[in-house]
Amino acid sequence: MATIEIKTIIKADIKTCFDLSRNIDFHKDSMIHSNESAVAGKTSGLIELGESVTWEAKHFGITQRLTSKITKFESPHYFADEMTSGAFKSFKHEHIFKSEEGKTIMIDKFQFQSPLGIFGKLANSLFLKRYMKNLLTTRNEYLRIKAEEVTTLEHRN
């Protein structure tokens, strides 16, 4: 099983970061480069415990569908989503939020298993792990910018 862990420091409150991270509409905006859209289940707004969303997106030139379900939820510190169907053999994405000195530390732990046995492991080491890390890093940077923008606007009012 491959594991990716990314830590992002955000100059915004924990609730703003937590809610942006589970916001379907925000996720669509942050993944505009892959033309990602929610096509079934919860398709807009804030996703909650027990809810599922099916995403359709183009990766590696192929349109794919992936369904994930929120399996754990402790607002505003933690939630996990796990794939119920899709291209991976399995995945679990843990979203961890800590408040520290007026900032939010957001930690993504993404564990995934590729299908196809040894060929899947080879794909992980050659390109898939790097691709997934870049995807998550891009999304987190988009989230950081948006959360800090919201916080700045709130302080001005």
N, C-alpha and C positions, 0 to 999 in steps of 0.2 A: 504494500500500500504506500503510495506517495503522499507526502505531507508538505504543505506550504504554510508558513507562518509569516504574517506581515503585521508590523506595528506602525500605526499612524498617529501622530500627535496633532490634535486639533484645538485651536483657540476658540472653543465654543462649549456650551454646557452639555452635559451628558444626555439629557432628554432630547435635545435637538438632534444630536448625532445618532442616538438610538432610533428615533422615529424616521430620520432620513434613510437609515440603513434598511428599514423594513417597509419602506414606501414603494409600492409597485410603480407608480408614475415616475418617481425619481429614478428608479432602476432603469426604466425604459429610456429616460433621457441620458443617463450615464453610459448606456450601451448603444447609442445611436449608430456608432461605426459598424455594428454587426446587425443593424436593423432588427433588434430584439423587440418582441412584442408578447404581451400576455394574452393567450388565446383561450384559456379555460381555467376554471376554478376562480379564485380571487383575481380579478383583472385590473383593479385600481384601488387606490387608498392604502391604508395600513394593514398589513397581513398580521394575523393573530395566531395564537396557539391552536393547533389542529387544522388550520386552513392550508390548502394546497394551491399552487399556481403552476400552470403549464406555460412554458416559454417556447417561443419559436424564434430561431435566429440562424444566421448564416455564419458558419465557422469552417475554415479550410475550403471555402467555395461550395459547401453542402448545407442545405437547409435542414435543420435538426429540431426536434422537439424534446424537451426535458421537463418532467414534472417533479417538483419538490414540495415537501410538507414541513410545516413548522412543528417540530417534535418536542422542543423545550422552550420555555419563555419565562423570563424573570425580569420584568421591566424595572428600571432602564439599564440593567447590567449585563444581560445575557439572553441570547436566543440561538437556537440551532435549527438548521433546515437540512433535510436528508432527501436524496433522490428516491423517488418511488418508481420512476420509469425514465429511460433515456439512454444515451450513448455509452455512459460509463457502466461498469459492472456495479459500482456503488460510489456514493460520495456522501460526506457529512461536512457541513460548513458551520463552524461555530463562530459566533460574533460576540466578542467580549468587550465591555466598556468599563473603564475605570476613571474616576474623577480625581485629578491631581493638580493642586495649585491653580485652580481656575481654568484648567485645560482638561480635555478628554483624551485618554489613551484608548485607542480603538485597536483591538487585536483580532485579526482574522486567522482562524486555524481551519485549513481546508485539507481534508483527507480524501483521496480518491483512489479507486482501483479501476484500471482499464480492462476492457474485455480482451479476449483473444490470447490469454496466457502469456507465453514468452514474447509474442509479437507486441502485445500491449505494454509489457515491461520495457521493451526496446523503444517503443514510441514515447513512453514516459521520459526515458533518459535522453533521447535524441531531440525531442521538441515539445512534447505535451506539457511537461511540468513548467518549462519556461513560458510557454504560451499562457497557461493558466495563471501563473504568477504575474505576468504582464497585464492580463485582463483584470485581475483583482487590484493591482497597483493603480491602474488607470481609473478604475471605479472609485477607489479610496481617495485618490487625489481630487477627483470631481466632487466627492462628498465633503472633503476637507474645505475646498473652496466655497461650496454652497453653504455649509454650516457656519463658516466664519463670516460670510456675507450676511446671513440672517442675523447673527449675533451683533454685527456692526450696525445693521439697520435698527435693531431693537434698542441699542444703546443710544442711538441718535434721537429716538422718539421720546 
